[in-house]
Amino acid sequence: MAKNKVFDGDVVTIEKASVESGDIVVENYLKGVALTDSDSDDKVQVANKGVWEIKVKAHDGSSDSKVEVGDKLYFDSSEDRLDKNDSGTFFGIALEEVSEGEEEDAQVMIVQG
């Protein structure tokens, strides 16, 4: 059995200031949800797998567009939310619908890669 495994990796600790528990975290290719607030050393624990309730706007970048189960969702850093505008960073897959033009918490499965 391999002896070089450090940990499972479902939760990682990174350095990022001003993060609150529940925030969306996107750092280069790492994306997830903060489990903790940033501490005094700017360390924060981030879950990078699973299904989470996350703020989603039913918009595709140019117009309102209903979010359907299975739609790809992207992180909009200027609005700190997910939407269907593929100019953002791909974050995950919608597991709940969001009506056209609405913004609400919806279940999202985080997808790395």
C-alpha positions in Angstrom: 0.0 0.0 0.0 1.3 3.5 -0.9 2.6 5.4 2.0 2.8 8.9 0.5 -0.8 9.8 0.7 -1.2 13.0 2.8 -5.1 13.2 3.1 -8.2 12.6 1.1 -8.4 16.1 -0.3 -12.1 16.8 0.0 -11.2 19.7 2.3 -8.0 21.7 1.8 -6.6 24.6 3.7 -5.4 27.5 1.6 -4.2 31.1 2.2 -6.9 33.6 1.3 -7.9 36.7 3.2 -11.4 38.1 3.9 -13.3 34.8 3.4 -16.4 33.9 5.4 -17.8 30.5 6.0 -20.2 29.7 3.1 -18.4 31.9 0.6 -17.6 30.6 -2.9 -13.9 30.2 -3.2 -12.1 30.2 -6.6 -8.3 30.2 -6.7 -6.9 29.3 -10.2 -8.2 25.7 -10.8 -9.4 25.1 -7.2 -13.0 25.8 -6.5 -15.2 25.1 -3.5 -17.1 26.5 -0.6 -15.4 27.9 2.5 -16.0 25.9 5.6 -14.4 28.4 8.0 -13.8 32.1 8.1 -10.2 33.2 7.2 -8.2 33.1 10.4 -5.6 35.6 11.6 -3.0 34.0 9.2 -5.5 34.2 6.3 -5.9 30.4 6.3 -9.3 29.1 5.3 -10.6 25.5 5.0 -12.3 24.9 1.6 -14.6 21.9 0.7 -14.0 21.1 -3.0 -16.5 18.3 -3.5 -20.1 17.7 -2.8 -23.5 19.4 -3.3 -24.0 22.9 -1.8 -26.7 25.5 -1.5 -25.2 28.4 -3.5 -26.5 31.7 -4.8 -27.4 31.3 -8.5 -28.7 33.9 -11.0 -30.7 32.7 -13.9 -28.8 34.7 -16.5 -26.5 33.7 -19.4 -24.5 37.0 -19.6 -26.7 38.7 -22.2 -30.2 37.9 -21.0 -32.3 36.2 -18.4 -32.2 32.4 -18.9 -33.8 29.7 -16.8 -31.4 27.4 -15.0 -32.3 23.8 -15.5 -31.1 20.7 -13.7 -27.8 19.6 -15.4 -26.8 23.1 -16.6 -23.2 24.2 -16.2 -22.8 27.1 -13.8 -19.9 29.6 -13.8 -18.5 31.8 -11.1 -19.1 35.5 -11.6 -16.5 37.2 -9.4 -18.0 40.7 -9.9 -21.3 39.6 -8.4 -20.0 36.8 -6.1 -22.5 34.3 -7.5 -23.0 31.5 -10.1 -24.8 32.0 -13.4 -24.8 30.5 -16.9 -22.4 33.0 -18.4 -19.5 30.9 -19.7 -17.1 33.8 -19.5 -16.7 33.1 -15.8 -14.8 30.1 -14.2 -16.7 26.8 -14.6 -17.8 25.8 -11.0 -20.3 23.0 -11.2 -23.7 21.6 -12.2 -27.1 22.8 -11.2 -29.2 20.2 -9.4 -32.3 22.5 -9.0 -34.1 24.9 -11.4 -34.0 28.6 -11.0 -36.7 30.6 -12.8 -35.7 33.0 -15.6 -34.2 36.2 -14.2 -34.4 35.0 -10.5 -31.5 34.9 -8.1 -31.8 32.4 -5.3 -29.9 29.7 -3.4 -29.9 26.4 -5.3 -28.3 23.0 -5.0 -25.0 22.9 -7.0 -22.6 20.0 -7.4 -19.0 21.2 -7.4 -17.0 19.8 -10.3 -13.2 20.1 -10.4 -11.4 20.2 -13.7 
